[in-house]
């Protein structure tokens, strides 16, 4: 099967794409890398193709839940 546009990616242990957020990051970046904001941590699952000359790379990333230890 030939695709007109886009990239085919196989993502393990995923039922729907609703499990992901679309996040951008400065390159270079690859699957498994961690991205962080002030309040969230994300693990990159799929790196998407950026437009030519784009300053950031779009990725599909899964939010990482951090366990907070109680004292």
Secondary structure as UniProt FT lines:
FT   TURN            12..13
FT   HELIX           17..19
FT   STRAND          21..25
FT   TURN            31..32
FT   STRAND          34..36
FT   STRAND          41..47
FT   TURN            52..53
FT   STRAND          57..64
//
